[in-house]
């Protein structure tokens, strides 16, 4: 006979979770996890009981096991990756989403979730100044947003050529070529692989120093292509430099070749919410589809991305799942699963609805401007420090720095060492990357609490390390060698 479930008060369980959540965000925690993998395994890998346990006790154990391995990714000093700060209002809405337990598959299953997503989609298009008749899918992030958009593109392009791949499949379709910059984000290549495109289908185009298309090289490659079906993937916010493709020119080129233009705008598309910075993504509205992250500059909790396309009919054809038990009525509202690869999924529209209301158009734009101003301020400070250099101009919120040595190898080693020393202060979370074959330190200013004042300390610490290194390098050699 099964043992009865342990009686636990709903209030006690949720109150404990709320208490620890508030404590965690208030205290901030350590930027760098204190525990190594073996210690974390020892904390988590406890025996699995045969009988049910009290939920409050188990939650308390989870907190104690997890705390040593948590990074303070919402803190101002977290500058390593383009990760948003999970705004408290979005977190609270996400808690309610979990508590309500809505499966946002079809309207009849979760009417409020469907309508919240419908309205949030309308607001999103207003924020990004995209055509109001575009369709929007709420995905896990930009990777699945790209997958969704490119799946839509594949269907639409072949359909225009008179080929219905729903019937003949890709085996019955002519070759398709995808044109993408060598420095495009890895998630785009992953999405293409998931869709069945191999390296023979993908034309990697040379990029300029900012990591965006060399337009003459792209134009030449498209002119040489004999494929009737073409997709071009542009960038609004290159992952290292933050640079933007000339999206107006890309759109013109795609029209000439009847190609689909997809824009990877995971974080860069949000500049369109700023009157002052919108020019950077000028021409983005001319594309066919866009992938955007909500858990970046909209500061939503993980996970949320947006797959946006101006071709709603193809979007639904590419994604819709039908079954007899998925009952639909002509009076129904939006069916969220018609726009994403998932059927069962959380109601991502609730937190998105809340965050767009909390921030408003001006709030999103001002936050983007604040982060970009912080990057420019840091770049200006770095330019005056001997021993460190900027690898590109500050376009938006992204910076790549490199500590200089006698040669590239020494510069690589020094950059890794200096990054480790900056992290050792406990005030910064930074990582290195490769850029143009050299090691750089990447700085991404994205969290909603981060501003120009927050990066002054980083500039100060970099300057101190450079002075210390220069003093050590110039120290006189000892007169005699001790034996």
C-alpha positions, 0 to 999 in steps of 0.5 A: 500500500502506498504511503500517504503524501506528507501533509504540507501547507501550501502557504508554508511551501510558497512562503519558504520559497519567497523568503529564500528568493528575497534573501538571495536577491537582497544579499546578492551572493557571490559572483563566482560559485564557491563550490566545485563540481565534486562538492556540489555532487555530494550536496545534491546526490543524496539517497532517494527516499522510498516514501514521500517527504515533507516538501518544506524540508526538501525545499530547505535542502535544495536551498542549502545544496544550491547556494554554494553553486549559484552565480550572482548573474543579476548583480551589476558586476556580472559582465561576462555574457549578454544575460539580462537581470531577471527583473523582480516584476518578471520574476513575480509574474513567473511565480504566478505563472507556475502557481497557476499551472497553465499549459499554454498550448491552445486557447481552450486549455488556457484562455488567459494565457493565450490572450496575454500572449496576444496582447504582449505580441502587439506591444512587442511589435510596437516596441521594436517598431515592426509591422503590426501584422507580423506574427509572434511565437513565444519560444525558449530563447533566440536559438529556438526563435531562429529555428522557428523563423528559418523553418518558416522561411524554408516552407515559404520559399519552397511554396513560392517555387511551387513545391509543398514540402509538407508532402514531398519533404526535403528529399523532393525539394531543390537545393537551398543555399543559406548565406551567413557571415563567418562571425555569426552567432553559433545558435544560427548554425545550430538551428540550421543543423536542426533543420537538416542543412549541412555545410554544403548548403551554407555559404559562409561569407567573409566579415569585416573588422566588426564581424558583419557582412562584407557586402561585396563578398555577399553580393558576389556569392549570391550572384554566383549561386545557382540555387533557386531558394536562398536565405540570408541571415543578418545580424543586429548586434554582433556577439563580440562587437555589438555591430549591425549589418547594413540591413537596408542594403541586405534587404535590397540584395535579398529582393534582387535575388528573391531571398528570405532575409532573417535578422538575428537580433537577440539583443541588438533589436532592442535598440529600436525601442530607443529614439536615439539609438534606433538608427543602428537597426535602420532597415530591420523592418524590411526583413522577413523574420527576426529572432529576439530574446526576452530574457536579455534587454527586456529583463524577463526571467529565463526562459523567453524568446520571440520568433517574429515573421511578417508571413503569418500564414507560413508561420502557422503552417510551419508550426501548427500541430493538429489532433482530434483531442486539441479541440478548437472553436472558431470563436477561440482566440490565439492558439500559442502552439501554432507559432512555436515547436512546442505543444505543452509549454509554460505561459510565457505571455504573463511575464512578458505582459508584466515587464512591458507594462512595468518598463513601458516603451520609454523605460526599455529605451532608456535602459538600453541607452544607459547600458550603451552609455556605460559601455562608451564610458568604460571604453573612454576610460580604457583608451587612457590606460597604457597596457590595454587596448580596445579591439573595436569601437563601442557600438552598443553595450559590448566591449572586447579588451586585450592586454598588450604584450610583446607579441600575440602569444604573450598578449593572449597569456596576459589577457587570460591572467588579468581576467583571472585576477579581475575575477579574483577580486570578487567584484567582477565576473568576466570571461575570455573569448577568441576574436580574430585568432587572439584572446580577448576579455569580453565585457557585456553590460546588460543587467537592469541594475548595471550603469556607468557608475557600476563599471567605474570600478572595473576601469579602476581595477584594470588601471591598477593591474596595468600599472602593477604589471608595468612596474614589475616589467620595468623593475631592474634585474638583480646585480647578482644571481643567487645560487 
